[in-house]
Amino acid sequence: MTETLFLTSGDVNGLAAPGEFVDAVRDGYRQYGEGAPAEPRTTLRNDDPPGFLTTYASILPETGAMGGYTYTAGFGAADAWFLTPLFDAESGEPLALIDGASMNPFKTGATGAVGADELARADASTAAIVGSGPQARGQLRALATVRDLETVWIYSPTKAHREDFAGEMGRRLDASVAAVASAGAAVEGADIVVTATNATDPVFDGGLLEPGTHVTAMGQYNPDKRELDTATIERATYVPDLRARAFQDAGSFLHALEEGTIDNEHVHADLGDLVAGNAEGRESDEEITVFDSGGTGIETVAGAYLLYEKAQEESLGQPIDIASGSEALTGK
């Protein structure tokens, strides 16, 4: 038997700061860029009841951990559950099983922040956030750790939601945060645009982007749905989290590819290439850049191991016994 730590969402909620997630995730993508293995998500869809089961994984040898997400959404309960099994990268033994729900916006936000740090102008100080849910919160809080934001504009379709979000972030951040009445009003003049929505169609007109703008899109990972229009993809230096994912479920990229405005070579690099120094990010102040973030095992393992270490320091969680294959199969 091996003692494994079970951590509830309550155990890990608030355990690490946004900047700590950013540092852990950046290091994870560096390892991936230097050859650590990671694959895009696998999603199995069910028609009746409608829902899907998704998995993705990675190995981070220097971190000393491997694992990923297994999560469901929809089905009869019309809800979602996130489980993160975490293993030791040397022995293969299980380290922890983590309820990953509360971690989700922070590890995903950290990925967006790493992408923005690599691709946004160094002097970027104005941001537009399209969306007002937990993922938008995670994105903005993490973004504020890599850029000195002075002004943030918030848009989501429901007025009360965007105003509540703006008020909350205005109290939390050292920046002027205001809700606006349209996505266009948010995007025009912004140095950084973040889309964190469940939209099926583009959420703003790419023609509104001014030279030098960076866009992080993180709300869609479905080949039939997109947050960004073809104009945005065509105008931009395009960087996905994983190169292979761009051709699998990055709907904005795939729509532009199908329309013939770009070709396969439009993928400049993936995030690991940039962090590891294998490719340049932004090359001019006039360049428009896009980071397309759909979720990978890299940030999941990096964030989960950060929480695992902190939980051990604070004696959190419940130990459970896991039998090895040799024990279970031989009865020894």
N, C-alpha and C positions, 0 to 999 in steps of 0.2 A: 504494500500500500504506500501511496505517496500523499502527503498532506498538501492540499491545495486550498487556496484562500478564496472564499466566495465573498464578493463585494456587491452590496446592493447599490441601487442608484442613490439612495440616501447617504450611504457611506462615502461615495466619491463626489457627491454634489458640492461644489465650492472648494474642493480639496486642493486644486491647483489654479493658479492665476492665468489669465489669457496669455501673458508673455511667456510663461513657462511652457504652455502648450506650443506656442510658436517656436521656441527654441528646440523643443523635442521633435516637432514635425520637420523643421528645417534639417536637422541632423538625419532624420529618417530618409528624407529625399536625397540628401547627399549620399548616403549609403546606397540607395537605389541607383543613383547616377554613376556610382563606382562599381556597380555590378550585382548588388543585392537583388534577389528575385522578388517580383511582384507581378500579379496578373490582374486584368480587369475583372469586373464583377461577373458572376453567373446568376442569371435570374430565371426562375421557373414560374410560369404564370398559370393560374387556375381560372377556369371560366365560371364554374358554379359550385360554391359561391366565389365571386370574383376576388382575387387576391394574388399575391406573389411572395415567393421565398427567394431571398437573395443571399449570396455568400461572396466574400472576397478575402484574400489573404496575402501576407508577405512575410519574409524572413529578414530581420535586421540583425546581422551577426555582431556588429559592434555594440549595439544596444544590449544584445544578449537575449533577445526575445523574438518570438514568432507567433503568428496567429491571425486573427482578423474578425470580421463581423459575420454573424448569421442572423438575419432578421426577416420578419414577416410583416406584411401590411395588408389590410383589407380582410378578406374572408368573413366569417359570420359576425365577428365582433366589430368589424370595421375600425380596427385600431392597429397599432404597430408595437412590436416588441423587438428589442435589440440585445443580443447576447454576444459577448466577446470572450472566447477561450484564448488564454495566453499561455504559451509554452516556453520552456528554457531552450535557447537556440543551440546549446552545446549538448545537453543530456537528452533533450526531447521531452523531459518530464513536464507535466502540467504545473504551472505556477499559480494561475488564478482563473476564476470564471467571474466575469464582471457583467452586471446589468448596465448596458451601455447607453441607456436612454439619456441621462443627464449629461454624459460626456459628448454626445453627438454634436451639438452646436459649437462646442469649444474646439474639438479636434478638426471639425470642418472649417470653422472660422480661422483657425491657425493655418490651414492649408491655403485659404484665400489670402491671408496676410503674407505668407511666404511668397506666393505668386506676385502679389502687389509689390513686395519689397524688391523682387528681381526685375519687375517690368515697369513700374510706375516711375515717373520722374522723381528725382531726389527731393525736389522742392514742392512736390504736390501737397496742397494744404486744404483743398476743397473736395468734398465727396458727395456723391448721390447714392442713396440706398433705395432700391426699388423692392419693396417687401417690408413687412413689419412683424413677422413671426419670430420664433425662437432662433431660426437660422440667420435671419437678418441681424438679430442681437449679437449672436456669436461672431458674425462677420465684422460688424462695426467695432465691437470691443477689441477684437484681435487686430484689425486694421490700425486702430489708434495706438498700438504698441510699436508700429513700424514707420508711421508717418505722423508728423506734428500737424494734426488736423485743426483748422481754425473755424471752418464752416461746413456743416453737413445738412443736406436737404433730404427729406424723407417723403417718399410717395408710396402709398398702397391704395387700392380702390375704395376701401372703407374709411371715411373721414375720421371716425372716432379711433380706429386702430392706428392710423398714421399720427394722429395728434397725441395719443397716449404714448406711443413709441418715442416720438420726438421729445416729449416731456421727460420720460424716463432717461433717455440717453443724454439729454441736456443736463440733468442732475448728475449723471455718472461721469461724463467726459468734460475735459477742459476745452470745450468748443461751443460755438453757437450752433444749435440744432433746431431746425424748423421744419414743419410739415408744409408741403406744397400740394397744389390741386391737380397736378398732372405729372406723368413721367417725364414729359418733355421739359417742363419747368425745372425738374430736378436735374436732368442730364445736361442741359445747356450751361456751359461754363464750368462744369465740374472737371477737376483733374483726374478723379478716380470715380468710376461708376461700378456699383455692385448690384447684381440682380440675384435675389434670393426669394424666388416665387415658385408656385406650382402651375404657372401659366403653360398653356399648350401652344400659344402663338407669341411672336415677338412683342416685348413689352415697351420698346421705344424705337424711334426712327433712327437708324444708324447715320443718316445724313446730318443729324444734330451734333454728332461728336466733333469736337474741335481738335485740330492737330495737337498731338502730345497727350491725348487722353488715354488712360488705361482703363480697361473693363475686366472685371472678374465676374464670370457667370457661374453659378453653382446650383441652380435650382432644377436643372433638367438633365436626365441621363436616360433618355428614351429616344430611339431613332426617329420617332414620329412626332416628337414635340420639341419646341425650341423657345428660348428666351430672347435670343439675338437674331436679328434679321440678316439677310444675305449681304446687305450693304456693309454692316458692321464687320462680318467675317472677311469680306473681300478687301476692305480698307486696312485690315489689321495684320500685324505680325501675330500669328496664331500659335499659342502654346497650350496644350492640354496637360493634365496631370500625368497620364500615361499615353504614349504615342499610340499604342494599340487600341486604346479606348476611343480615340477620335474616330476610328473606322467602325466601331462596334455600336456605340449608343450615344455619341455626341450629336444630338439632333441638329443643332445650329450649323455645325460643320457639314454634316451629311446633306442637309438641305442645299447649302451653297454648292457642294460637290455635284449634287444631282442636277442643279440648275446650270451647271457648266461655267460658273463665274470663277471657280478655283479648280485646281487639280490636286492630286495626292501630295505634291511637293509643297503645298501651302502650309503644311505643318512645319514650323520653324525648328522646333525642338520640343522635348517635354520638360516638365519641371525639374526632374532629376538631373537632366543635362545642364540646366542653368545653375543649379545649386552646386553641382560638382565641378563647375567650370569647364565643362565640355563644349559649351556653346555660349555665345554672347546673348544677353537679354536685349534691353533697349539700346539702340545704337545712335539715336538722335532725339533731341527735344521735340521734334515735330512728328515723330512716329506715333501711330495709334497701335496699341497693343491689347491683346485679349488673352486672359488666362481662363481656360475652360475646365472647371473643377467638378467632377462627377462623383468623387468618392473612391478611395482605394484602401487596401489593407495597410499601406505605409503609414498614413496618419493615425489609423486605428491602432496599430501595434505600438507606435511611438507614444500616443496619448495614453493608451491602456497601461503601458509599462511605467510611465510617469506616475499614474495614479496608484499602481501597485506598490511602487517604492514608497510613496508618501503614506499610503495606508499602513504599510509595515512600520514606518517610523511612528505612527500615531496609534498603533495597536488596534486598527479597525478591521472589521470583517469577521467572518466565521470560517474556521478551518473545516474542510470536508475531506474524506478519504477517497482517493481514486485508485482503483486496482489497475496494475499494469496488465498488458495482454498475456504475459507469461503466467502471472498469478491467476487471472480469471480463467484462462483456457486450460490450465493444468490442475486447478483447484488447490495449488500449494499455498 
